[in-house]
Amino acid sequence: MLTNRPVIVPASSEVNLANLAEDNDAWLTIDGQVGEPLKKGDHVLCRRSDHAVHLIRPPKLLFFDVLREKLKWGER
């Protein structure tokens, strides 16, 4: 959906989401994975983890190269 927008908050923030309406059609989707429906009374607390994740990437692969390939920029 193009109506979804990222939210950026300071690392020290805690974001608490609550689905209070019984007829609310709310879903939790994290990092593009399969969503999970939220039911009345559910709470989601988002905060910085105490653990770090170290990511690796090929040394010659640049961000815009990935976009160009995925979005097929420059192809006819």
BATOR-965154 format. One record per residue: residue number from 1; residue in one letter; x, y, z of N, C-alpha, C in turn. Coordinates in nm, 4 decimals. Atoms other than C-alpha are relative to their C-alpha. Example, Ala and Ser with C-alpha at 12.3 -4.5 7.8 and 13.67 -1.06 7.14 Angstrom:
<pts>
  nr rest     n_px     n_py     n_pz    ca_px    ca_py    ca_pz     c_px     c_py     c_pz
   1    a   0.0890  -0.1190   0.0000   1.2300  -0.4500   0.7800   0.0900   0.1200   0.0000
   2    s  -0.0820  -0.1190  -0.0060   1.3670  -0.1060   0.7140  -0.0770   0.1090   0.0730
</pts>
This chain:
<pts>
  nr rest     n_px     n_py     n_pz    ca_px    ca_py    ca_pz     c_px     c_py     c_pz
   1    m   0.0821  -0.1178   0.0000   0.0000   0.0000   0.0000   0.0868   0.1246   0.0000
   2    l  -0.0749  -0.1249   0.0045   0.1276   0.3410  -0.0862  -0.0378   0.0944   0.1144
   3    t   0.0405  -0.0872  -0.1104  -0.0552   0.4891   0.2128   0.0805  -0.0272   0.1268
   4    n  -0.0826   0.0294  -0.1172   0.1842   0.3244   0.4617   0.1268   0.0820  -0.0055
   5    r  -0.1201  -0.0822  -0.0077   0.4673   0.5479   0.5744   0.0825  -0.0422   0.1192
   6    p  -0.0840   0.0343  -0.1155   0.7642   0.4720   0.7969  -0.0073   0.1094   0.1059
   7    v  -0.0054  -0.0928  -0.1117   0.7829   0.6336   1.1370   0.1385  -0.0110   0.0608
   8    i  -0.1351  -0.0005  -0.0567   1.1231   0.7357   1.2702  -0.0063   0.0707   0.1342
   9    v  -0.0014  -0.0558  -0.1356   1.1667   0.7937   1.6427   0.1412  -0.0163   0.0572
  10    p  -0.1322   0.0152  -0.0619   1.4739   0.8399   1.8631   0.0186  -0.1407   0.0579
  11    a  -0.0304   0.1341  -0.0501   1.6470   0.5190   1.9786  -0.0444  -0.0189   0.1442
  12    s   0.0398   0.0093  -0.1410   1.5499   0.5983   2.3368  -0.1526  -0.0111   0.0157
  13    s   0.1467   0.0003  -0.0065   1.1752   0.5966   2.2512  -0.0555  -0.1408   0.0177
  14    e   0.0804   0.1212  -0.0036   0.9220   0.3289   2.3324  -0.1339   0.0345  -0.0642
  15    v   0.1276  -0.0211   0.0669   0.6154   0.2998   2.1094  -0.0913  -0.1149   0.0399
  16    n   0.0958   0.1010  -0.0441   0.3146   0.1162   2.2534  -0.1250   0.0124  -0.0855
  17    l   0.1189   0.0020   0.0851   0.0375   0.0209   2.0103  -0.1042  -0.0895   0.0636
  18    a   0.1083   0.0786  -0.0572  -0.2977  -0.1006   2.1346  -0.1173   0.0003  -0.0970
  19    n   0.1179   0.0137   0.0854  -0.5876  -0.2311   1.9288  -0.1218  -0.0104   0.0914
  20    l   0.1080  -0.0047  -0.0976  -0.8852  -0.1250   2.1378  -0.1369  -0.0291  -0.0589
  21    a   0.1318   0.0172   0.0619  -1.1751  -0.1423   1.8909  -0.0215  -0.1449  -0.0409
  22    e   0.0265   0.1401   0.0291  -1.3370  -0.4821   1.8568  -0.0146  -0.0267  -0.1494
  23    d   0.0211   0.0207   0.1426  -1.4303  -0.4345   1.4910   0.1125   0.0574  -0.0853
  24    n  -0.1121  -0.0595   0.0728  -1.0956  -0.2799   1.3952   0.0759  -0.1091  -0.0768
  25    d  -0.0737   0.0942   0.0832  -0.9195  -0.4594   1.1104   0.1471   0.0420  -0.0010
  26    a  -0.1404  -0.0402  -0.0127  -0.5593  -0.4104   1.2271   0.0908  -0.1213  -0.0129
  27    w  -0.0980   0.1060   0.0197  -0.2583  -0.6168   1.1253   0.1376   0.0517   0.0372
  28    l  -0.1390  -0.0308  -0.0290   0.1022  -0.6229   1.2424   0.0851  -0.0721  -0.1032
  29    t  -0.0917   0.0573   0.0990   0.3548  -0.6755   0.9631   0.1379   0.0576   0.0274
  30    i  -0.1352  -0.0430  -0.0330   0.7257  -0.6613   1.0446   0.0936  -0.0375  -0.1136
  31    d  -0.1019   0.0199   0.1016   0.9910  -0.6202   0.7777  -0.0530  -0.0736  -0.1229
  32    g   0.0569   0.0570   0.1220   0.7563  -0.7205   0.4945  -0.0396  -0.1458   0.0101
  33    q   0.0359   0.1402  -0.0166   0.6833  -1.0655   0.6387  -0.1518  -0.0157   0.0038
  34    v   0.1435   0.0270  -0.0060   0.3410  -1.2318   0.6624  -0.0569   0.0685   0.1235
  35    g   0.0603  -0.0751  -0.1094   0.1131  -1.0176   0.8777  -0.0720  -0.0876   0.1002
  36    e   0.0717   0.0675  -0.1079  -0.0492  -1.1177   1.2039  -0.1158   0.0902   0.0421
  37    p   0.1119  -0.0857  -0.0389  -0.4004  -0.9934   1.2892   0.0090   0.0386   0.1478
  38    l   0.0071  -0.0455  -0.1384  -0.4342  -0.7858   1.6047  -0.1446  -0.0065   0.0452
  39    k   0.1347   0.0138  -0.0539  -0.7334  -0.8564   1.8243  -0.0204   0.0987   0.1148
  40    k   0.0317  -0.0908  -0.1098  -0.9104  -0.6502   2.0897   0.0831  -0.0375   0.1225
  41    g  -0.0817   0.0222  -0.1192  -0.6823  -0.6097   2.3893   0.1466  -0.0284  -0.0286
  42    d  -0.1409   0.0237   0.0333  -0.3569  -0.6837   2.2017   0.0810   0.1284   0.0171
  43    h  -0.0927  -0.1124  -0.0123  -0.0588  -0.4579   2.2716   0.1304  -0.0384  -0.0683
  44    v  -0.1309   0.0202   0.0629   0.2648  -0.4207   2.0733   0.0914   0.1095   0.0540
  45    l  -0.0967  -0.0944  -0.0544   0.5620  -0.2577   2.2456   0.1258  -0.0059  -0.0852
  46    c  -0.1192  -0.0085   0.0848   0.8452  -0.1408   2.0191   0.1049   0.0825   0.0732
  47    r  -0.1098  -0.0728  -0.0626   1.1778  -0.0426   2.1716   0.1313  -0.0559  -0.0510
  48    r  -0.1327   0.0410   0.0430   1.5487  -0.0652   2.1018   0.0422  -0.1264   0.0746
  49    s  -0.0476   0.1239  -0.0598   1.6985  -0.4069   2.1631   0.1345   0.0208   0.0687
  50    d  -0.1313   0.0010  -0.0638   1.9923  -0.4698   2.3932   0.1030  -0.0719  -0.0878
  51    h  -0.0867   0.0795   0.0862   2.1351  -0.6903   2.1159   0.0168   0.0673  -0.1364
  52    a  -0.0284  -0.0571   0.1323   2.2985  -0.5746   1.7925   0.0021  -0.1112  -0.1052
  53    v  -0.0062   0.0923   0.1136   2.2740  -0.7412   1.4517   0.1068   0.0530  -0.0948
  54    h  -0.1055  -0.0385   0.0927   2.5798  -0.7343   1.2276  -0.0363  -0.0531  -0.1381
  55    l   0.0382   0.0361   0.1352   2.4878  -0.7325   0.8599   0.1224  -0.0004  -0.0900
  56    i  -0.1083   0.0029   0.0982   2.7156  -0.8235   0.5738  -0.0604   0.0210  -0.1377
  57    r   0.0433  -0.0152   0.1386   2.6931  -0.7387   0.2068   0.1226  -0.0155  -0.0886
  58    p  -0.1130   0.0120   0.0923   2.9064  -0.8091  -0.0960   0.0681   0.1357  -0.0172
  59    p  -0.0719  -0.1276   0.0022   3.1790  -0.5423  -0.1194  -0.0278   0.0873  -0.1217
  60    k   0.0187  -0.0807   0.1206   3.0975  -0.4312  -0.4752  -0.1473   0.0275  -0.0300
  61    l   0.1428  -0.0194   0.0223   2.7183  -0.4270  -0.4390  -0.0445   0.1275   0.0706
  62    l   0.0414  -0.1284  -0.0541   2.5907  -0.0730  -0.3936  -0.1525   0.0084   0.0082
  63    f   0.1435  -0.0150  -0.0225   2.2460   0.0353  -0.2747  -0.0741   0.0308  -0.1294
  64    f   0.0699  -0.0372   0.1227   2.1529   0.1971  -0.6056   0.0094  -0.1089  -0.1062
  65    d  -0.0068   0.1150   0.0898   2.2713  -0.1102  -0.7967  -0.1130  -0.0984   0.0316
  66    v   0.1091   0.0886  -0.0414   2.0240  -0.3172  -0.5948  -0.1340   0.0575  -0.0463
  67    l   0.1243  -0.0629   0.0467   1.7442  -0.0656  -0.6666  -0.0145  -0.0120  -0.1508
  68    r   0.0035   0.0063   0.1462   1.8344  -0.0600  -1.0358  -0.0418  -0.1396  -0.0457
  69    e   0.0330   0.1376   0.0382   1.8120  -0.4391  -1.0523  -0.1447  -0.0344   0.0369
  70    k   0.1340   0.0360  -0.0459   1.4926  -0.4770  -0.8480  -0.1092   0.0775  -0.0714
  71    l   0.1012  -0.0838   0.0641   1.3086  -0.1873  -1.0095   0.0151   0.0053  -0.1519
  72    k  -0.0256   0.0101   0.1443   1.4503  -0.2625  -1.3553   0.0183   0.1367  -0.0640
  73    w  -0.0327  -0.1315   0.0544   1.5724   0.0935  -1.4028   0.0947  -0.0155  -0.1183
  74    g  -0.0879   0.0025   0.1155   1.7310   0.1502  -1.7426  -0.0284  -0.1122  -0.0971
  75    e   0.0352   0.1086   0.0931   1.5680  -0.1554  -1.9040  -0.1185   0.0416  -0.0839
  76    r   0.1143  -0.0279   0.0884   1.3241  -0.1449  -2.1922  -0.0899  -0.1182  -0.0079
</pts>
